[in-house]
Amino acid sequence: MRSNLSHLKVVEIASVLAGPSVGMFFAELGASVLKVENKKTGGDVTRSWKLPSEDVDAPISAYYCSVNWNKEAILIDFTDPDEFEGLIQKIKEADILIANFKKGDAEKFGLDYPKMRAVNPNLIYGEITGFGPDSDRVAYDLILQAESGFMSMNGTPESGPVKMPVALIDELAGHQLRAGIMMALYERDAMKKGGAHVQVSLYDAAVGALANQATNWLMARHIPVRMGSQHPNIAPYGELFQTKDGKTITFAIGSNRQFKNLCKTLESPSIAEDPRFRSNANRVTNRAALKEILEGLVIKFEKKNLLETLHALFVPVAEIKDLKAVFETPAAQNLVLEEEREGLNTKRVASTVFRIER
């Protein structure tokens, strides 16, 4: 996949995660990506976002490395005429510019879309904002998770609202911008429409990803409550169970056939005929009673044998794994990208995982 876009030149003037994730997408597909960081502020702020286990004197953090692979990184002073002119020359030659300036900063530095279009009429200018181009609110991922409804749904009744453990909204916005830029590139190159300004806000990306939860409110006036990992429309789904050997597993039972095969595997086929559990709607209504019954059955089985049997019957089941266990699997290891960067051996997972065959 990494040679498909080798003809493209990308300039990334973006920091934190959303914008740089788009730059890394193009880097993974073989594009030449120049990451431009503000020298006066010490570069991308995530250089300093280090875990206690990281070297405090290292020039970059693991967080920074997560979305900065196979890029050339330079720090410049945007107010220095010579350095700024050097940047403009790079933009003149670029196909794509990725930016996530705070409101007013693009104009202040002379890097806004109208000026860049005058410099390079064929430029695709991809821009991420927080709450839209007219808002000056500081928009970190946590704030968007709070404002868009995600936190209100996430967690348990006891925990209160909980953020997702990854910068989910940044990731969603990055995916939206990738799609928009690819569309603009197609229109430029195949339809000869010239350059374009592609804009995505974190807020729109978040609300646009509410999917079935949004429709549950818009059509049924249902406000989701915190259910942990459970699903409002399906049961058993997301409840946690302990196996005989102390492992934690979960089910995502989406059909009556799957439920019958689960009960058969647990050596209790009569449960599937219980009027309380015969249909999905009944299982949702009686999910607490069903969970209690299943807990008493799952605990009798070793994890390995139980999962192998259920997988063979196409019953959705999984062990809850930590990241150590995840990256001990060959499938996850195949997605690891390594790179020597600023004197450090760095690792991150690939963000471009699709395959195209002809």
N, C-alpha and C positions, 0 to 999 in steps of 0.2 A: 504493500500500500504506500510505502514512503516515497516512491518515485512518481506518483501520479500527477502531483502538482509542482514538480520541480521547476517549471517555467515561471512560477509566481514569486514576486518579491513583496514581502509584508513588512510594514513598519508598525511596531506596537508601542504606543505611548499610553500604557495602562498599568495599573498596579492592583495589588491584592489578588483576587481570584478570578472573577468573572471575565474581565478583559484578557488577562494573560492565558486563561484556559482556551480562549479562541485562538490566540497566537500559537499555543502549543498544538492545537488541532491542525493548523496549517503546517507547522513544523513536522508533525508526525506524517503528514502526507507528502513531505519532501520539499515544501516551499522554503525559500530563504527568508528567515525571520530575524529582524533587527529589533531588539528590545531596548527602548530608550527610557532611561530613568533620570529623574531630576537630581542633579548633583547637589543643589543647595539644600535639599531635604534629606540627603543621605541615601537617595535611591528609593526603590520600592520599599514601603514600610514593612512588608513582611520579611525583609532581611533580618529584622530584629525579633520576630515572633518565634522565640525559641522555647523548647521544652527545658525543664530543669536538667535533663540528662544530656543536653547539647552543649558543645563548647561555646562559652560566652564570647570568645575572641574570634570565632569563625566568621567570615564575611557574609555568610548566608545561612538561612535556617532550613530545616526540613520542609516547613510550610512553603517557603519560597520555591524550593526545588520541585514541589508537587506539580506546579503548572509552568515551569520554566525549563524545558528540555530542548536541546538542539537549537538554541537561539544564540545569536551574538548579542551580548549585552554591553551597552555603553552608558556612561553617566555624563550628562551635559548640563551646562548652565544655559537655560533658555534666554537669559538676559544678555548673554555674551554674543555680540554680533557675529563673530567668526564661527563660534560653535553652532549658533542658530542657522547660519547660512549653510553650514555643512549638513545640518538636518534637512533643510529645505531641498538640497540637492538629492538627498536620499529619497525624499517624498516624491520628487519629480520623476524618479525612476521606478516608483513602487506601483504595484497593482492594488494594494489594500493598505489602508491605515486604520488601526484599531485604537480607540481612545475612550477614556472614562473620566474626563475632566469634571471637576466641580463646576457648578453653574458660574459662568463668567470667566473661568480660567482659560478656556480655549481662545476666547476673544482677547483676553489680556496678553496671552503669549503669541497671538497672531497665528493660531493653529486651528481656527474654526473652519467649518466646512466651506463657506463661501470663499475664503482666502485659499484654501487648499484646492478647491475646484479650479480657481484661476491659475494656480501653479500647475495642476495636472488634471485636465478635463476628463481623463479616463479613470481617475482614482475612485475606488470604492471605499467610502469613508464609513466605517462601522463604529457606532457610538453606543455606549451603555450609560444610562443615567439611573438615579435612584428612584425618584418618584415622578419622573418625566422631565423634559427639558426646561420647564418653567419653574421647577421647585429647587430650592437651595438646601433642602434638608439633607443632613448627613445620613447615609443609607447603608449601614452595615447589615449583613445577612440576618442577624438576630432581630433587628428592628423590622425588617420585612417579614420575617416569620411571625412576628407579633401582629403586625398591621394587616396581614393578608388572611388571617384565620388559622394558619397552620398550628401555631402554638396552642390555641384554644382547644384543638382537637387532639393534640398529642400529649401522652402521659396517661396516668391512671386517675380514678376518682380521688385517691389519696395524695397523689404527687402534686396536683395542680398543673398548670400549663408547663410544657417542657419543649425546648427547642430540639430540632433534629441534630444529631451529632456530626453532621457534615454541613458545609455551607450550601444547603440545598437550593436556596433562591439564586445564589450566584451561579450555581451549576445550570439551573433552568434558564437563566438569562443568557448564559454563554451558549447553550444549545440553540436558543432562539436566534441569537446574532449569527451563529454559524450558518443556520438555514437561510437567514436573510441575505447574508453576504454571498452565499453560493447562488441564490436566485439572481442577485444583482450581477454576479459574474456571468451567469448564463445570458442574461438580457444584454449585457455589454458585448460579449464575444459572439454569441450566436445571432442576436437580433440587432446588433450594432446601435444600441441605445446610449452608449457612452457611460460615463461614471454615474455614481448614485450615492445618496446619503441614507444609510440604513441605521435606524434608531430602535433601541429596545430599552425599556425601563425595567428595573428589578420588580417594581410593583406589578406591572402588567404581566410579566412572566410568572409571578407567583399566583396571581388571581387566575390567570389562564390555565394553570395546572391543577386547579381545585377539582376538576373533572366531575366524577360522580357525586362527591360531597357537595359541590356547588349545585348540581341538579337536584339533589335531595332537598336542598333548601328552596330553590327556585320553583320547583314543581309541587313538592309535598310539604313545604314549610317546616322541614325537619332540621333543627339545629343539632349538629353532632355533639355528643358528650364524650368525655375522655374515657376510652375503653381499653387502654393499653394497646396490645397488638390485635385485639379482636376487631371483627368486621361487623358493621351495623346490619348488613344484609345476608350474611352467611354464617353458619355454625355447623360443626366446630371449626373455627378459623382463628388462629392466633393465640388460643389458650396454651399455656405451657404445662408440660408433663414431665415427670421424672421417670427414668427407666431404672431397671433393677441395678445396673452398674453406675448409677449416679449421673447419667447424662441428661441434658434437657433437650426435649424435642417439641415440635409443634406441627399441627396439621392445618391444611387449607382445603377443606372438603367442599367442593363446589357442586356435587351432584349426588343423587340418591345411590347410584351405582358405586361411587367412591365410598360413600358411607357404609353400604352393605359390605364391601370388601374389607373396610377397616374393622367392622364388627366381627366378621368372619375370622380375620387374622388374629384378633384379640380373643378368639374362641368364645365369643358371645353373640352369635348371629341373631338371637332373639331381640336384641336391643333395637335393631333396624325395623322390627315389626311393632315396637312399642308405639302406641298412638301419639305419645308426646314427641317422638323423634322420627315418625314415618316420612315426613316431608321437611324440606328446608325451612319453610315458614314455622313449622312446629318446633324445629330444633332451635331456631332463633328465639322463639318465645320461651323455651325451656332450657336455654343454654347453660344456666347455672347447675341445674340438676344433671344435665348431660356431662358437664365437666367433672362433677363429683364421681359419676359412674366410671368415666374413662380413666380418671386418675387411679382408681383402684385396680384397673385392668392393666394399664401401661406399666405400672411398677413391677409387674411380674415378669417382664421381658427384658432381655439384654438388648442394648441399643443396636448393635451391628445386625443381629439376626432379624430384629423387627423391621428395621429400615430396608434391608435387602428384600424381605418378603413383600413389603408394601410397595417398594419401587417396581418390583416385577408385576404387581397388579395395577400399576399406574395410579396409585393413591398418593396425592401430594403430601409429603412429610419431609421434615428436615431436622437436623441437629442444630442447635444454637451454637455457633462457633465464634471464638474470639479471633482477632486478626492473626495471632500466631498460628492457629489451626488453619485459617484461610490460606495463608501463604506457605503452608506446608503441602498444599495440593499442587499438582503439576499444572492444572488449568490456570490457577492464579499466578504461578511462577512464570508462565508463558507471557503474561501481560506486564512484566516488570521491565522498565527501561533504565539502563545504567548509563552514567556519564561522569567523566571527570570535569568538575566545574569549580573554578576559582580555588584550586588546590584541594578540593574535597571529592571523595568518591561518593556520588549521589545516586539515589534510586527513587523511582516513582512508578505508578502504574500508568499504562497507556490509556488515553482517553478516546482514541479512535480504534474501535474494536469491531467495526463492520468489515465484511469481506465482499468483494465484487469478483465474480467469475464470468468468463465468456467462453 
